[in-house]
Amino acid sequence: MKFLLDENTSKLTAKFLTQLGHTVLRVKEINPGMEDYQVLELAVKKQAIIITLDKDYGELIFKESRSHNGVIFLRLENQSQDNTINTLRWLLSISSDKKLVNKFVTVTEKDGRLKVRFDKITG
């Protein structure tokens, strides 16, 4: 799979995903400070799924009907690098590529427990 990491995700997250055999692009390395809609456009162009801690992508996709290739939105109480990586490890272990592409995936952490929701959005 190909992922585009939003600026709020760490270099260690990129390294983790690369070690799993995924292609990883990072906004911080491509064009720091890009607007969220530009990140969405880049992800579509590169056929990449965005990984973010930023809820604004939901608004762009659900309210503005912006095109996307998929978004993984991590709503984590603990946003440490280790917890982000462990959450992605868990998500990837329970999800096939088909479950992630063209979906808005929300992973919510509450009281140390993870819950995932897959929303298919066309556009």
C-alpha positions in Angstrom: 0.0 0.0 0.0 1.0 3.6 -0.4 0.6 6.1 2.4 0.9 9.8 2.6 1.7 11.0 6.1 0.3 14.3 7.2 2.6 16.7 9.0 1.4 15.6 12.4 2.8 12.1 12.0 6.4 11.2 12.9 9.4 10.0 10.9 9.3 6.9 13.1 5.8 6.1 11.8 7.1 6.4 8.3 10.0 4.0 9.2 7.6 1.5 10.7 5.3 1.4 7.6 8.3 1.2 5.3 9.7 -1.8 7.3 6.3 -3.5 6.7 6.9 -3.1 2.9 4.6 -0.1 2.3 5.5 3.0 0.2 5.5 6.1 2.4 5.4 9.7 1.4 5.7 12.5 4.0 4.2 16.0 3.6 7.1 17.3 5.8 9.5 16.2 3.1 7.4 17.1 0.0 6.1 20.5 0.9 5.8 21.5 4.6 2.9 23.8 5.3 0.6 22.5 2.5 -3.1 23.2 3.0 -5.2 20.1 3.8 -7.0 20.3 0.4 -3.6 20.3 -1.3 -2.6 17.2 0.7 -5.8 15.5 -0.5 -5.1 16.4 -4.1 -1.5 15.1 -3.8 -2.8 11.8 -2.2 -5.2 11.4 -5.2 -2.4 12.1 -7.7 -0.1 9.6 -5.9 -2.9 7.1 -5.2 -2.0 7.2 -1.5 -4.0 6.9 1.7 -3.5 9.8 4.1 -2.7 9.0 7.7 -3.5 12.0 10.0 -4.4 13.1 13.5 -6.3 16.1 11.9 -10.1 16.0 11.9 -10.2 18.7 9.1 -10.0 16.0 6.4 -13.4 14.7 7.4 -14.9 18.1 6.8 -13.2 18.4 3.4 -14.5 14.9 2.4 -17.9 14.8 4.0 -19.0 18.4 3.7 -17.1 19.6 0.6 -17.2 16.2 -1.3 -13.5 16.5 -2.1 -11.9 13.5 -3.9 -9.6 11.2 -2.0 -8.0 7.8 -2.1 -8.6 7.1 1.5 -7.9 8.6 4.9 -6.9 7.0 8.2 -7.9 9.5 10.9 -6.4 8.6 14.3 -8.4 10.0 17.2 -6.0 9.0 20.0 -6.0 10.1 23.6 -2.3 9.3 23.7 -0.7 10.7 20.5 2.9 9.5 21.3 4.9 8.0 18.5 4.8 4.6 20.1 1.0 4.6 20.5 0.5 5.8 17.0 2.7 3.0 15.6 0.9 0.4 17.9 -2.5 1.7 16.7 -1.4 1.4 13.0 0.0 -2.1 13.7 -3.4 -3.1 15.1 -5.4 -1.5 12.3 -3.3 -3.1 9.6 -3.5 -6.5 11.3 -7.3 -6.4 11.2 -7.8 -4.7 7.8 -7.2 -5.7 4.2 -6.1 -3.2 1.6 -9.7 -3.2 0.2 -11.0 -2.1 3.6 -8.7 1.0 3.6 -8.7 2.2 -0.1 -11.4 4.9 -0.8 -12.6 4.8 2.8 -12.5 7.3 5.6 -11.3 5.2 8.5 -11.6 6.5 12.0 -9.7 4.9 14.8 -10.8 6.1 18.2 -9.0 5.5 21.4 -11.0 5.8 24.7 -9.7 4.6 28.0 -6.9 2.7 26.3 -9.3 0.8 24.0 -9.4 1.1 20.2 -12.5 1.2 18.0 -12.5 1.5 14.2 -15.2 2.7 11.8 -14.9 2.4 8.0 -16.9 4.9 6.0 -17.1 4.5 2.2 -17.3 7.9 0.6 -17.6 8.4 -3.1 -16.2 11.5 -4.8 
